[in-house]
Amino acid sequence: LLGLWVVFVNACSLASEEFFRHTEADRTLIALEMLKTGQYFVPHLLGSYILTKPPVFYWLIAASISMFGSAAEWVARVPSVVAAALLVVSNFAFLRYVLKGDLAARNEQALLSSLFLSTGVLFLSLAGVAEIDMVFGLFCTITLYSVYAAILRASWVWFLVAYFLAGISFLIKGPPIVFFVA
């Protein structure tokens, strides 16, 4: 239900007629070229290699384009909206797990926190655009939640999960994940 709230709130951005920034169009064109050429490991735009960002976000846009059969603006924005919904849901689940008190109080606090998160200005501005930031934010957040769980439970399994998620985060945006985890 919380995830649907985020999708509903960001539906206006999905329906926007044009890309807000040129980078949204660039990311969509890169994903289209991946689908057209079948070269998924090294992103390129109009035949030139684009080595500024790793390929995972482009893969997500390409998957969205393949799934919906269109390269419309709203299709390119779907990965960010889905990541925003998953971020809010993971925030709720994590807080429900770590907060103290009875279940009703934990649910209330986690719900309020998640609602505040989902209605923040920066969150709303990034959730409905075809940019890397929301997907990167999701993976950074669940990486840090996994580190917390690993420390709390003294569990190597959770540390392995955290390393795996940090690796995915690195493949989404590159080195910034190192600063968050270190």
C-alpha positions in Angstrom: 0.0 0.0 0.0 2.9 2.3 0.8 4.6 1.6 -2.5 1.3 2.3 -4.3 1.2 5.6 -2.6 4.6 6.6 -4.0 3.6 5.5 -7.5 0.4 7.5 -7.2 2.2 10.6 -6.0 4.7 10.4 -8.8 2.2 9.6 -11.6 2.2 13.2 -12.6 5.9 13.1 -13.4 5.4 9.9 -15.4 2.7 11.6 -17.6 4.8 14.7 -18.2 5.1 15.3 -22.0 8.8 16.0 -22.3 12.0 15.2 -20.6 12.9 17.7 -17.9 16.6 17.6 -18.5 18.8 16.6 -21.5 20.3 13.8 -19.4 17.0 12.0 -19.3 16.9 11.9 -23.1 20.6 10.9 -23.2 19.9 7.9 -20.9 16.9 6.8 -22.9 18.9 7.1 -26.2 21.7 5.0 -24.6 19.2 2.3 -23.6 17.7 2.4 -27.1 21.1 1.9 -28.6 21.8 -1.0 -26.3 18.5 -2.7 -27.5 19.3 -1.9 -31.1 22.9 -3.1 -31.2 22.8 -5.7 -28.5 25.9 -4.2 -26.9 25.0 -4.0 -23.2 28.3 -3.8 -21.4 29.8 -0.6 -22.7 27.2 2.2 -23.0 27.4 4.3 -26.1 25.4 7.2 -27.6 25.3 7.9 -31.3 28.3 5.5 -31.8 30.5 7.2 -29.2 31.4 5.4 -26.0 29.9 6.9 -22.8 32.2 5.8 -20.0 31.0 8.3 -17.3 28.4 5.9 -15.7 28.3 2.2 -15.4 25.6 0.3 -17.4 23.0 -1.0 -14.8 20.7 2.0 -15.0 20.7 1.9 -18.8 19.8 -1.8 -18.5 16.8 -0.9 -16.4 15.6 1.6 -18.9 16.2 -0.8 -21.7 14.2 -3.5 -19.8 11.4 -0.9 -19.3 11.4 -0.1 -23.0 11.3 -3.8 -23.9 8.5 -4.5 -21.4 6.2 -1.6 -22.5 7.2 -1.7 -26.2 7.8 2.1 -26.3 10.5 4.6 -25.7 8.1 7.3 -24.4 9.2 9.6 -21.6 7.0 7.8 -19.0 8.5 4.5 -19.9 12.1 5.8 -19.3 10.9 7.1 -15.9 9.4 3.8 -14.7 12.7 2.5 -13.1 13.0 5.6 -10.9 9.4 5.4 -9.8 9.7 1.7 -8.9 12.9 2.4 -7.1 11.3 5.2 -5.1 8.4 2.9 -4.1 10.9 0.1 -3.1 12.9 2.7 -1.1 9.9 3.8 0.9 8.8 0.2 1.5 12.3 -0.8 2.6 12.5 2.2 4.9 9.2 1.1 6.5 10.4 -2.5 6.9 13.7 -1.5 8.3 12.3 0.9 10.8 9.7 -1.6 11.9 12.5 -4.0 12.6 14.9 -1.8 14.5 12.5 0.5 16.5 11.7 -0.4 20.1 8.2 -0.7 21.6 5.1 -2.6 20.8 4.1 -3.4 17.2 1.5 -0.7 16.9 3.9 2.0 18.0 6.7 0.7 15.7 4.2 0.5 12.8 3.1 4.1 13.4 6.6 5.5 13.6 7.7 3.6 10.5 4.7 4.7 8.6 5.1 8.4 9.5 8.8 8.2 8.6 8.1 6.6 5.3 5.3 9.1 4.5 7.7 12.0 5.3 10.3 10.4 3.1 8.0 10.0 0.2 6.8 13.6 0.3 10.1 15.3 0.6 10.9 17.9 -2.0 14.2 16.3 -3.2 12.6 12.8 -3.1 9.7 13.9 -5.2 11.9 15.8 -7.7 14.1 12.7 -8.3 11.5 9.9 -8.1 9.7 10.9 -11.3 12.7 11.5 -13.7 14.8 9.1 -15.7 17.9 9.8 -13.7 20.3 7.4 -11.8 19.9 9.0 -8.4 16.7 7.2 -7.1 17.9 3.8 -8.1 21.3 4.5 -6.6 19.7 5.8 -3.5 17.6 2.6 -3.1 20.7 0.4 -3.4 22.8 2.6 -1.1 20.0 2.5 1.5 19.5 -1.2 1.5 23.3 -1.7 1.5 23.5 0.3 4.7 20.5 -1.5 6.2 22.3 -4.8 5.5 25.5 -3.5 7.2 23.4 -2.5 10.2 21.8 -6.0 10.3 25.2 -7.6 9.9 26.6 -5.7 12.9 23.4 -6.1 15.0 23.3 -9.9 14.4 27.0 -10.4 14.1 26.2 -12.3 10.9 28.6 -12.9 8.0 25.6 -13.7 5.8 24.3 -10.1 6.1 27.8 -8.8 5.4 27.9 -10.8 2.2 24.5 -9.4 1.3 25.8 -5.9 2.0 28.9 -6.5 -0.2 26.7 -7.8 -3.0 24.4 -4.8 -2.8 27.4 -2.5 -2.7 28.7 -4.1 -5.8 25.3 -3.4 -7.6 25.4 0.1 -6.3 28.9 0.5 -7.8 27.6 -0.8 -11.1 24.7 1.8 -11.0 26.7 5.0 -10.3 30.3 4.1 -9.6 32.6 5.1 -6.7 30.2 7.2 -4.5 29.0 4.0 -2.8 32.5 3.6 -1.2 32.1 6.9 0.7 28.7 5.8 2.1 29.8 2.4 3.3 33.3 3.3 4.4 
